[in-house]
Amino acid sequence: MKKIKTVHELLPCKPRRILQWEEDTESHRIIVLRPKFTNELAQRIFTPFMKSTYFRVKLDDLGSFVWQRCDGETSVEEIGKILGEKFGANIEPIYDRLARFIFQMHKGKFVELLCPQDEDRSELS
């Protein structure tokens, strides 16, 4: 995968959630369930002693809205347009804020990015 460095390069990409999540019924905000251990051996050793095997990452209204659209089908550009319609000028600059959020979620391995340049390369291989 080519390293994406700019907002412009990110726009055609389609983020896809890779972690489990739940919706808080009262606030309608998303809670992402991040495993405390990714190593199988650590899971077997420590899980019996833990109350929960997940960190619960609570997203705000904006993050929850974006998370629900990270379906692997909707591009970052399309998510930005929907955000603009829903939240208006309150979230300007939309694409800069959205890109920071998506980059952070990708770096933390909450989402994967499906980008056209990767698909083109795999078709040629």
Secondary structure, 3 states (H helix, E strand, C coil): CCCCCCHHHHCCCEEEECCEEEECCCCCCEEEEEECCCCHHHHHHHHHHCCCCEEEEECCHHHHHHHHCCECCCCHHHHHHHHHHHHHHHHCCHHHHHHHHHHHHHHCCCEEEECHHHHHHHHHC
